[in-house]
Amino acid sequence: MNMGKRLGAEFFGTFWLVFGGCGSAIFAAAFPGLGIGFAGVALAFGLTVVTMAYAVGHISGAHFNPAVTAGMWASGRFPAKDVVPYWIAQVVGGLAAGGVLYLIASGKAGFDASAGFASNGYGEHSPGGYSLAACMVAEFVLTAFFLIVINGATHRLAPAGFAPLAIGLTLTLIHLISIPITNTSVNPARSTGVAVFQGSWAVQELWMFWLVPLIGGVVGGLIYRHLLDWHD
């Protein structure tokens, strides 16, 4: 498949993930009187992955996440030479979505991106006040299991056509667990896309939401490759 089309698919898929997931958190989570809450935001993130995986998964593999790309490389399913181009497309897609969200949100009187803007944080900026160590453990474990599910769901022996559903439901579950902990990253591009527009503490804490999900993704890929992969 043409690399330009693959990178385009990653750009649009990551844009949709950040726009849909973070947009639901910014605009709808606590809407006066009838907000969708944590469960609604978790479902929104899962739905973005399901819809775009069906739309462009056959083009790029539907990573939409640097940690997924790193994990698929670690599991032997993705070439090393394509990792950085995928990361660039994903981050640019996330930033584009963050920019559009900022434009929309700034159309309301009293909007202040520094209040949070769906950014990920730890310690003082964790929604539930969880420590850096607790947040690192959560992001590591959840990203590793995300890669285990992705590898299993996309295995050649897995039921055909159901991978996007399994992966999207897993991302929903991940958010149901960890929104109170870190506001849920498991995706450096998602974190970057809104942190840049938050502009202060979210940028300072962004290192963790790159480092830990990337490590978790690689470990999850290695676990599947060496402990769980089935060869008939």
Order of alpha helices (4+ residues) and beta strands (2+ residues): alpha-alpha-alpha-alpha-alpha-alpha-alpha-alpha-alpha
